Amino acid sequence: MRPVYLDNNATTRVDPEVVQAMLPFFTDQFGNPSSTHGFGAAAFAAVKKARLQLQALIGAELDHEIIFTSGGTESDNAAILSGLEVLPGRTEILISAVEHPAVLTLCAHLEKTRAVKVHTIPVDRHGRLDLDAYRAALTPHVAIVSIMWANNETGTIFPVCKLAELAKEVGALFHTDAVQAVGKLPMDLKSTAIDMLSLSGHKLHGPKGIGALYVKRGVHFRSMITGGRQEHDRRAGTENTPGIVGLGIAAELASKFMDDGTTRVKSLRDRLENGILQGVPNTCVNGDPLARLPNTANISFEHIEGDGIPLLLSRVGIACSAGSACTSGSLEPSHVLRAMKTPDEAVRFSFARDNGEADVDRVLEVMPAIVERLRGVRNSWPDKRSAEDIQSGPCSGAGRSGGRS
Ligand code: PLP
């Protein structure tokens, strides 16, 4: 049976058009973009073209606002480290509790090794940012705010344009990790107060190991990688020309598929969510019911331990990913689900434009039996959750099944 891939927030299949566009840059057109001869000029022109393609996708004012990096992690690190350097005297960073480890781990390290204070803003049970806490933490001591555009586990979308405007009021820089949002949501950065934005090629059908950092015109930026003068002196090291070309084509394809692709992907995601909510008792959808990525379904299953569902799905050729809120299973607990106080095991299904209805139907076909089997092997219900959790947890009460976004 054909494998079913529903883990596109982890990584996506590289589009065949992307592969084709990259190939010549490994063979005939192998020049270094910094070289002045013909080989170099061809590579230079290819990098320029990719910058324009990316500029169009994110609505940047200038192509030079884009710095190519090795991916989302590097872009996040570069933005935060630069933010701390270019606003001396300001020593505070403001992040959300559900940032990717690319932000969280760096901030924890900075707090330990430098005189830096990190404010971590909580989220509610739907993963929405506590705006009062955000406003309260924004003071003239804050150098940089880093809040993701959309969460990788639940798909919850943060109001980054508004958050950036609030950050401006205290003179702080605003960075957003948009690794999961770019290519899925329309963007027009030139009309926002966002100073810096991270993106990654492999989340939008581009290659791995390539990404970009957008730095708005006029925003001071200091590179953490020093050496040659590539990327207008903002990221040293010979450019990954094949990767950059691939990212450019991926951006162009994402722009092309944005409207129709998003509608189609959302209808697949909704079909899966509705099918599970109706076909499997004691399940619920996690994330903001009103503002969620169109491709992401994060579903909690009561009375299931550990990563049983993804494991059994994997045995029948279905790839998805697990998120656990507890520490009892074999999984690392999800800091996102914990921050949302979600007590149950959750499974993330994430779609892309290469999925179809047959993928959804296959999951719906096998899911009830898998859940029944796992619930059957569990020794005792009432479970590890407290009575309070059971009454107030997102999976409880009216709207548990069928209460979709
Ligand atoms: N930020 C978010 C929200 C992500 O989902 C990821 C990857 O999973 C990253 C950052 C890291 O990106 P990369 O794998 O390109 O380093």
Residues whose N, C-alpha, C, O or C-beta is under 5 A from the ligand:
A	BS01	PLP	N9 A10 G71 G72 T73 H100 A102 A150 N152 D177 V179 Q180 S200
